Amino acid sequence: MYFLYTIIASLAVFFILKWLKKRRYCTDLRRLDGKTILITGGNSGIGKETAIALAMRGARVIIACRDPDKAEKAVREIKLKSHSLNVLHMELDLANLSSVREFCKSFLQREKKLDILVNNAGMPGVLEWTDNNFSMCFGVNHLGHFLLTNLLLPRLKECAPSRVITLTCSSYKYQKLDFQDLNYNQLPFFTYCRSKLANIYFSQEVARVTEGKGVTSYAVHPGFVQSGWTCHYSILFRMLVQVIMWMFFVPCEIGAQTVIYCAVSDEAAKHSGGYFIDCRPATLRPFARDAAVAKKLWEASERLVNLA
Ligand SMILES: NC(=O)c1ccc[n+]([C@@H]2O[C@H](COP(=O)([O-])OP(=O)(O)OC[C@H]3O[C@@H](n4cnc5c(N)ncnc54)[C@H](O)[C@@H]3O)[C@@H](O)[C@H]2O)c1
C-alpha cells in the first residue's frame, strides 16, 4: 500500500512541477534579415539564448560583454547553434561609465544600424560597488543601461521603427525607490529589487521621450530562469539554489521567449512602455506606473551619469 502512495505522491509532485514550469513560447516566426541587434551580457544565460534565437532569424547580432575570452567562446557557440556567421562581440563594462562611453563611440563608428537594443546584462543582489562608486545593482542594472541607451538613442531613432527591450524582474514589487538614497546598498535582495524597479520606470520613460519617433520600449520579466546568476555567491548557497532552480525554474531557452516576442511582435508594439511576462502584456502594481516617479528617476540619472 505504501508503495502505491509513494507512486501517487511522486506523480502528483511531477505534474505540479510540470505545471509550475509551463511557459508560453513566442509563436511569431517573423524573420529579422537586415536588422542589427545589440544584446548586453549576451555571453551567458538568457542573453545568449536570445542571441541564438535572433541570429537564427537572420539578424546581425552583437553581444556586448565584459570578458573578451568568454565573449569569443559565446560567439562561437551562438554561430554554431544559429547557423549564422553574422554574430560578433564588443567589449563593454556596465560597471564603468567610461567603458560605456567608449563602447558607444566605437559602436556608432563601426555600425551604421541599430534596430533592437536588448538591455539584458544584470547583477543579482550583491553588496559591491562599481568603478564610479554606485551600488553594483543600481550602477550596472540601471545607470549603465541608462547611459548606454541614451548614447545610442540617436541611432535607434535614425533606424526607426526600432525597439528597446529592458530585462526587469517581478521582484520589483517588494521595494520602492528612495530618492534620498538611490545608491542604497544594504540588503542584497532589496538592492536588486530596487534596481529592477528602476528598470521598469526607465523603460516607461524611454517610451515617453521617444513617443512619435518610431522607437518603442518594453520591460520584460523573463520568469525564474536556470541561468548563471548564482556564480556571484558562495558554493554552499549555489548548491542549495541549484536544487531549487532545478525544481522550479525554467531553462534559459524559455526565459528568452518574452524577449524574442518583444523583439518581433506587432502586438507587443501596441503596448510601448508596457511590462511583459510569458509573451503577453502584464499589469504592474500602481506605484510602478507612476509617470512622475519615472520622470524624476530619469532626471536624477541624467545628473548621476553627467549626461548634458
Ligand atoms: N535568472 C532569473 O531567474 C531572472 C529573473 C528575472 C530577471 N532576470 C534578469 O535577466 C537578465 C539576464 O540574467 P540571467 O538570468 O541570464 O543571468 P546571467 O548571470 O547568466 O547573465 C547576466 C549577464 O550580465 C553580464 N554582466 C554582469 N555585469 C556586467 C557588467 N558590469 N558589464 C557587462 N555585462 C555584465 C554577465 O556577464 C552575464 O553575461 C538580468 O537582467 C536579470 O536581472 C533574471
The ligand as an ORCA input file, in Angstrom:
! r2SCAN-3c Opt
* xyz 0 1
  N      17.506     34.286    -13.969
  C      16.381     34.722    -13.485
  O      15.637     33.982    -12.835
  C      15.945     36.141    -13.752
  C      14.700     36.569    -13.257
  C      14.287     37.867    -13.501
  C      15.106     38.738    -14.227
  N      16.312     38.310    -14.683
  C      17.132     39.277    -15.423
  O      17.540     38.716    -16.654
  C      18.766     39.307    -17.075
  C      19.728     38.240    -17.530
  O      20.147     37.494    -16.399
  P      20.495     35.932    -16.426
  O      19.498     35.272    -15.560
  O      20.681     35.452    -17.811
  O      21.865     35.931    -15.587
  P      23.366     35.681    -16.062
  O      24.187     35.952    -14.835
  O      23.503     34.373    -16.730
  O      23.603     36.829    -17.139
  C      23.904     38.152    -16.788
  C      24.865     38.698    -17.807
  O      25.171     40.049    -17.451
  C      26.548     40.246    -17.606
  N      27.048     41.332    -16.780
  C      27.036     41.436    -15.425
  N      27.669     42.568    -15.046
  C      28.079     43.175    -16.185
  C      28.814     44.365    -16.456
  N      29.270     45.132    -15.463
  N      29.048     44.705    -17.733
  C      28.614     43.923    -18.744
  N      27.940     42.788    -18.564
  C      27.688     42.408    -17.286
  C      27.174     38.903    -17.190
  O      28.496     38.773    -17.663
  C      26.204     37.940    -17.836
  O      26.572     37.700    -19.170
  C      19.259     40.130    -15.887
  O      18.979     41.494    -16.118
  C      18.440     39.607    -14.723
  O      18.264     40.588    -13.711
  C      16.749     37.042    -14.460
*
